[in-house]
Amino acid sequence: MSKNENSKNAQRREFLGALATGAASLGMASLLAPLNMEASPLFKSNSNDDPDAWFNKIKGKHRVVFDATEPKEVLTFAWPRVYLLTNAATGTPEKDCSVVVVLRHNTIPYALNDAMWEKYKLGEMFKINAPGSTTPATKHPFYKPAPGTFKFPGVGEVHIGLNELQDSGVMFCACNVALTVYSAAAAGSSGDPAAVYKEWSSNLLPGVQLVPSGVWGVGRAQEHGCAYIAAG
């Protein structure tokens, strides 16, 4: 088995272990009940937007979807910018590119605003540090970053804030399954999972589309002609 396959298997075991831990503390039924697609309104989300219609915005000549499953430092946000910059350098402007980023699994906090990061200690929960620090982030590290926050050797300052990417036409969507599971885990044994889910889904960042699941979103983007790229 290759080193890459071992790493992927380790990540799967870590995720399943996290679910098992959450199930033990919350009770298996209470943790998994929101995933009953037919019975639970949570799975369908409380958004009035039609996620299928949202994907009709994909119209560029060059189309890609970045599948973001793990918060690997800056990569979730750096790759979309690199894609746009290198297309521009080879003669294709931003307006002719369609870029979709699917926030799913452990990148779900990137879909939430600063208030949720602070209240639920999302930096600590998801092991996401503040830029240039070993301290867990207390606010969204990639939303409206201060000028000069992200600089790279040989390149200089790069605008990889989520809002900056949106200004360049990048489309972000968030996995409702991840939002459901992790909001239930954040609620804990003494909280109300439905209330926390409602709070999280009401505090998505502007322009971030909630979709039934991240894998659903990746599939829809590919159906609209997007080439698949793992953002990690």
Buried (B, 14 or more C-beta within 10 A) or exposed (E): EEEEEEEEEEBEEEBEEBBEEBBEEBEEEBBBBBBEEEEBEBBEBEBEEEBEEBBEEBEBEBBBBBBBBBBBEBBBBBBBBBBBBEBBEEEBEBEBBBBBBBBBBBBBBBBBBBEBBBEBBBBBBBEBBBEEEEEBBBBBBBBEBEEEBBEEEEEEEBBBBBBBBBEBBBBBBBBBBBBBBBBBBBBEEEBEBBEBBBBBBEBBBEEBBBBBBBBBBBBBBBEBBBEEBEBB
